[in-house]
Amino acid sequence: MSAPETTPRKRGGSFDPLPEWAGVATRLVHGTRRPELNSGAVVGPIYQTSTFHFPAAHTESAERGGVYLYTRLENPTFEGPAETIRQLEGGEEARLFSSGMGAITATILSLVRSGDEVVALQDLYGGTIDLLSDLLPKFGVRVRFLSAAEAREPEAVVRKGTRLVWLESPTNPTLSVVDLHRWADVADDRGALLAVDNTFATPINQNPLALGADLVVHSATKYLAGHSDVLAGAVVGPEALLRRIDAKGYLGASPDPFAAFLLGRSLKTLSLRVARQNESGRRVADALARHPAVRRVFYPGRNSPEEEEIARRQMRARGGVLSLSLRAGPDAVDPFLRHLRFVHVASSLGSVESLASVPALTSHRHLTTAELAERGIDGSMVRLSLGIEEPADLVRDVTEALDALGPSPTAPL
């Protein structure tokens, strides 16, 4: 796996370059320094404005370029966090959006047109499934969702004429991993673009562009912002593709300057937070796998030896999200959740606080019972997103909540 590209870029002004040997944590803190444009401020300012003054005649300024027009299109506050994410993922360009769904919608609608085909995993975030299945067909775009078996054979399912392939790895909420390098080779051969939602893995654990993907998308609300206090999204990739993605702001999904500022603040601690969440994910997954009240644990690489090999090859670590299926069935979900001390029952993921949700009732609530079953989701599944609490405390919290359920019907007494 090649290292992310780290040379600072900025269309309207440069960031202070760092030496090539500077590591990821150092770049997160210092990679977007620009004190000569910030009155010497260590922390860049918030440009809380909707519009900007032109230094010359309106027409001359617009034609010359290099000036800010309107915050829906660009704002200096966006540049720092966008540059940090670009460096982390190793792309040529990065753009921020007002949410993960804003980034996903802008990307897909900008790249497909009537008559095109999109190929996607059926194991995706519920909002993405809704967009692909409900909205795109209204505009004449065909969408083919792939079963788990089909997802293992990209050569057989991506056809000449497929415009876009949309993947997650790990997936939501079953934490399956797919071979991104293999998918990239097939997409290139068929003339399709490959976009990967890297929200669960984060750029700390995985870099899809280095594996051949054309675009990387993030719900920056999750790990990148990481404090349950901001909505944001991001897209990273080649400049030529980024220029096609809602370049004129038609969809209006631009971030608020203060949200962009909070995102930039949070990115400085990303590597520290993810390291703790990786540790907790591994330890809690191991503990759950041994507990008699748990029927199955979903965690990257655990679904099969094949997925373990893929995860070992393309991921640096496995992340802080896992799902579990309770042996006693759906009726045990509420008692389990009520006995958690430190894990909030709430949607979303990637925050400093640990969160628990029931996918069938939250992220995937719009799917039918049959559609849920096709994706391996049932009413007894609980998704855990582990925060930065002490790993031992999280292990104890989750196992004691399971213990409180009493003996499993199929567990030895």
C-alpha positions in Angstrom: 0.0 0.0 0.0 1.5 3.3 -1.0 1.7 6.2 1.3 -0.8 9.1 0.9 0.3 12.1 -1.1 1.4 14.8 1.3 2.6 17.8 -0.9 0.5 20.8 0.2 -1.9 22.2 -2.4 -4.1 25.2 -2.6 -5.4 27.0 -5.6 -5.5 30.5 -4.0 -2.5 30.3 -1.6 0.0 27.8 -0.4 0.3 26.1 3.0 3.7 25.8 4.7 5.4 22.7 3.3 6.5 20.0 5.8 9.5 17.7 5.3 8.7 14.4 3.6 9.6 12.5 6.7 6.9 14.1 8.8 4.4 11.4 10.0 0.6 11.4 9.9 0.1 12.7 13.4 2.5 15.6 12.8 0.8 16.4 9.5 -2.6 16.5 11.2 -1.4 19.2 13.5 0.9 21.2 11.2 0.0 20.3 7.6 -2.2 23.3 6.9 -0.2 26.1 8.6 -0.6 29.4 6.8 0.2 32.1 9.4 1.2 34.8 6.9 -2.4 34.9 5.7 -3.9 34.5 9.2 -2.3 37.6 11.0 0.1 35.1 12.7 -2.7 33.1 14.3 -1.8 29.6 15.3 -5.4 28.6 14.7 -6.9 29.7 11.4 -9.8 32.1 11.6 -13.5 31.5 10.8 -14.6 33.5 7.8 -18.2 33.7 8.9 -19.5 35.5 5.8 -21.9 34.7 2.9 -20.2 37.0 0.3 -16.9 38.7 -0.4 -15.8 42.1 -1.5 -14.2 42.3 -5.0 -10.8 44.0 -5.2 -11.6 45.4 -8.7 -14.4 45.7 -11.1 -16.9 42.8 -10.7 -16.4 41.5 -14.2 -12.6 41.8 -14.2 -12.4 40.0 -10.8 -14.6 37.1 -11.9 -12.8 36.7 -15.2 -9.3 36.8 -13.5 -10.3 34.2 -11.0 -8.4 33.6 -7.7 -11.0 35.6 -5.7 -13.8 34.4 -3.5 -17.3 34.9 -4.7 -19.8 33.4 -2.4 -19.6 30.9 0.5 -21.9 28.4 -1.3 -19.0 28.0 -3.8 -15.9 28.6 -1.7 -14.7 30.1 1.6 -11.2 30.3 3.1 -12.4 28.4 6.2 -13.0 25.3 4.0 -9.4 25.1 2.7 -7.6 23.8 5.8 -9.8 20.8 6.6 -10.1 20.0 2.9 -6.3 20.0 2.5 -5.8 17.8 5.6 -8.3 15.2 4.2 -6.6 15.4 0.8 -3.2 14.7 2.3 -4.6 11.9 4.4 -6.2 10.2 1.4 -3.4 11.0 -1.1 -5.6 12.7 -3.7 -5.1 15.7 -5.9 -8.1 17.6 -4.6 -10.7 17.4 -1.8 -14.0 19.2 -1.4 -16.2 19.6 1.7 -19.9 19.3 1.8 -22.6 20.0 4.4 -23.0 16.3 5.3 -22.0 12.8 4.2 -25.2 12.4 2.3 -24.5 15.8 0.7 -21.2 14.5 -0.5 -22.7 11.2 -1.7 -25.6 12.8 -3.5 -23.4 15.5 -5.2 -20.9 12.9 -6.3 -23.4 10.4 -7.8 -25.7 13.0 -9.5 -22.7 14.8 -11.0 -21.3 11.6 -12.6 -24.3 9.8 -14.0 -27.0 10.6 -16.5 -30.1 9.0 -17.9 -29.4 5.6 -19.4 -26.3 5.0 -17.3 -25.9 2.0 -15.0 -24.6 2.1 -11.4 -23.4 -1.1 -9.7 -23.5 -1.1 -5.9 -23.2 -3.4 -3.0 -26.5 -4.2 -1.4 -24.7 -3.9 2.0 -24.5 -0.1 2.2 -25.5 2.7 4.5 -29.3 3.0 4.5 -29.3 6.6 3.2 -27.1 5.5 0.2 -29.5 2.6 -0.5 -32.5 5.0 -0.5 -30.7 7.4 -2.8 -29.8 4.7 -5.3 -33.1 2.8 -5.2 -35.6 5.7 -4.9 -34.1 8.8 -6.6 -31.8 7.6 -9.4 -34.5 5.5 -11.2 -36.6 8.7 -11.5 -33.9 10.1 -13.7 -33.5 7.0 -15.9 -30.4 5.7 -14.1 -30.3 1.9 -13.7 -29.0 0.6 -10.4 -27.9 -3.0 -9.8 -27.5 -4.1 -6.2 -25.1 -7.0 -5.7 -25.6 -9.9 -3.3 -22.8 -10.9 -1.0 -21.9 -13.7 -3.4 -21.9 -11.4 -6.4 -19.7 -8.9 -4.5 -16.9 -11.5 -4.4 -16.9 -11.8 -8.2 -16.5 -8.3 -9.7 -15.3 -9.7 -13.0 -18.7 -11.3 -13.5 -20.9 -8.3 -12.5 -19.3 -5.2 -13.9 -20.2 -4.8 -17.5 -18.9 -2.7 -20.4 -21.1 0.4 -20.2 -21.3 0.5 -16.4 -20.7 4.1 -15.5 -20.1 4.0 -11.7 -19.3 1.4 -9.1 -20.2 2.3 -5.5 -18.6 0.4 -2.6 -18.1 0.5 1.1 -15.4 -1.4 2.9 -16.0 -2.2 5.7 -19.7 -2.2 5.0 -22.5 -0.9 7.1 -23.6 -2.6 9.4 -22.2 -6.1 8.7 -18.6 -4.9 8.5 -17.7 -7.0 5.4 -14.6 -6.2 3.5 -14.2 -6.3 -0.3 -11.0 -6.5 -2.3 -10.7 -2.8 -3.4 -7.6 -3.5 -5.6 -9.4 -6.2 -7.5 -12.6 -4.0 -7.9 -10.4 -1.1 -9.2 -8.8 -3.3 -11.8 -12.2 -4.5 -13.0 -13.7 -1.0 -13.1 -10.7 0.3 -15.1 -11.1 -2.6 -17.6 -14.8 -1.9 -18.1 -14.4 1.9 -18.3 -16.3 2.5 -15.0 -15.5 4.9 -12.2 -14.9 3.3 -8.7 -16.0 5.3 -5.7 -15.4 4.0 -2.2 -17.1 5.2 1.0 -14.2 5.1 3.5 -16.1 6.4 6.5 -15.8 3.3 8.6 -12.2 2.6 7.9 -11.0 6.3 8.0 -7.8 7.3 6.1 -5.8 6.3 9.2 -6.7 2.6 8.6 -7.2 2.5 4.8 -6.5 4.5 1.6 -8.7 3.4 -1.3 -7.0 5.7 -3.8 -3.7 3.9 -3.2 -5.6 0.7 -4.0 -6.8 2.0 -7.4 -10.2 3.7 -6.5 -11.0 6.9 -8.5 -12.9 8.7 -5.7 -13.1 8.4 -1.9 -16.2 9.7 0.0 -16.5 10.4 3.7 -19.3 11.2 6.1 -16.9 13.6 8.0 -19.6 13.8 10.6 -18.3 10.5 11.9 -14.6 9.8 12.6 -13.1 12.8 10.9 -15.1 15.3 13.1 -15.5 12.8 15.8 -17.3 14.7 18.6 -21.0 14.4 17.8 -21.3 18.2 17.2 -21.0 18.8 13.5 -22.3 17.6 10.2 -19.9 17.5 7.2 -18.9 15.4 4.2 -15.9 15.2 1.9 -14.9 13.8 -1.5 -11.3 13.2 -2.6 -9.9 12.4 -6.0 -8.3 13.7 -9.2 -8.8 17.4 -10.0 -10.5 16.5 -13.2 -13.2 14.5 -11.5 -13.6 17.0 -8.6 -14.3 19.7 -11.2 -17.3 17.7 -12.3 -18.8 17.1 -8.9 -21.3 19.9 -8.3 -18.7 22.5 -9.4 -21.3 25.3 -9.5 -22.9 24.4 -6.3 -26.3 23.5 -7.9 -27.2 21.2 -5.0 -26.3 23.8 -2.3 -24.7 21.2 -0.1 -21.8 23.5 1.0 -20.7 23.4 4.7 -21.2 26.2 7.1 -17.9 28.0 7.9 -18.2 27.2 11.6 -18.8 23.5 10.9 -15.7 23.6 8.7 -13.7 25.2 11.5 -14.9 22.5 14.0 -13.9 19.8 11.5 -10.4 21.3 11.1 -10.1 21.4 14.9 -11.1 17.8 15.3 -8.9 16.5 12.5 -5.8 17.4 14.6 -6.6 14.5 17.0 -7.8 12.0 14.5 -4.9 9.6 14.7 -5.0 9.5 18.5 -8.7 8.9 18.6 -8.6 6.2 15.9 -5.8 4.4 17.6 -7.8 4.1 20.8 -10.9 3.1 18.9 -9.0 0.4 17.0 -7.8 -1.1 20.3 -11.3 -1.0 21.8 -12.8 -2.5 18.7 -10.4 -5.4 18.8 -10.8 -6.1 22.5 -14.6 -5.8 22.6 -14.9 -8.0 19.5 -12.8 -10.7 21.1 -14.8 -10.5 24.4 -18.2 -10.7 22.5 -17.0 -13.7 20.5 -16.5 -15.6 23.7 -19.8 -14.6 25.3 -22.6 -17.2 25.3 -25.4 -14.5 24.8 -23.9 -13.5 21.4 -24.8 -15.5 18.4 -22.4 -13.8 16.0 -19.9 -10.9 16.0 -19.5 -8.8 12.8 -16.0 -7.2 12.6 -13.7 -6.6 9.6 -12.1 -9.8 8.6 -14.1 -12.1 10.8 -16.7 -13.2 8.3 -14.4 -15.6 6.5 -10.7 -16.5 6.0 -10.9 -14.8 2.6 -12.1 -11.6 4.2 -9.4 -11.8 6.9 -6.8 -12.0 4.1 -8.2 -9.0 2.3 -8.4 -7.0 5.5 -4.9 -7.9 6.4 -3.7 -6.8 3.0 -5.6 -3.5 2.6 -6.2 -2.2 6.1 -3.7 -1.0 8.7 -6.2 -1.7 11.6 -9.8 -2.8 11.8 -11.6 0.2 13.3 -13.9 0.8 16.2 -17.3 -0.3 14.8 -18.7 -3.8 15.2 -22.1 -5.4 15.3 -23.4 -8.3 17.3 -26.4 -10.6 17.0 -28.0 -11.6 20.2 -28.7 -15.3 20.6 -32.0 -14.7 22.5 -33.4 -12.8 19.5 -35.0 -9.3 19.1 -36.7 -9.4 22.5 -33.3 -9.2 24.2 -32.2 -6.0 22.4 -34.0 -3.5 24.7 -32.8 -5.2 28.0 -29.3 -5.3 26.6 -29.3 -1.6 25.7 -30.9 -0.6 29.0 -28.1 -2.2 31.0 -25.3 -0.3 29.2 -23.6 2.3 31.4 -21.1 4.1 29.2 -22.5 3.4 25.7 -25.1 5.9 24.6 -28.1 4.4 22.7 -28.0 6.7 19.7 -27.5 6.7 16.0 -24.3 7.7 14.2 -20.7 6.5 14.9 -17.1 7.5 15.1 -17.4 9.8 18.1 -15.4 10.1 21.3 -18.5 8.7 23.0 -19.4 5.0 22.5 -22.8 4.6 20.8 -25.1 1.7 20.2 -27.9 1.5 17.6 -30.2 -1.1 16.1 -29.8 -0.9 12.3 -33.2 -2.3 11.5 -34.7 0.6 13.4 -32.3 3.4 12.5 -29.9 3.5 9.6 -31.8 0.8 7.6 -35.3 1.4 8.9 -36.7 2.0 5.4 -36.0 -1.5 4.2 -38.5 -4.2 4.2 -38.1 -7.4 6.3 -37.1 -9.3 3.2 -34.6 -6.6 2.2 -33.1 -6.6 5.6 -32.8 -10.4 5.5 -31.0 -10.2 2.2 -28.4 -8.0 3.8 -27.9 -10.2 6.8 -29.6 -7.7 9.2 -32.2 -8.9 11.7 -34.0 -7.4 14.7 -31.4 -8.9 17.1 -28.5 -7.0 15.6 -26.9 -4.2 17.6 -24.2 -2.0 16.1 -21.6 -0.6 18.5 -19.4 2.4 17.7 -16.7 2.5 20.4 -15.3 5.8 21.6 -12.1 6.8 23.4 -13.1 5.5 26.9 -10.8 3.1 28.6 -11.0 -0.2 26.6 -11.3 -2.3 29.7 -14.3 -0.2 30.9 -16.0 -0.8 27.5 -15.3 -4.5 27.6 -16.8 -4.7 31.2 -19.8 -2.5 30.3 -20.8 -4.6 27.3 -20.2 -8.0 28.9 -22.0 -7.0 32.1 -25.0 -5.9 30.0 -25.0 -9.2 28.3 -24.6 -11.1 31.6 -27.7 -9.3 32.8 -29.8 -11.0 30.1 -29.4 -14.3 31.9 -28.6 -17.7 30.4 -29.1 -17.9 26.7 -31.7 -20.5 25.6 -29.0 -22.5 23.7 -26.1 -21.8 26.1 -25.1 -24.4 28.7 -26.5 -23.7 32.2 
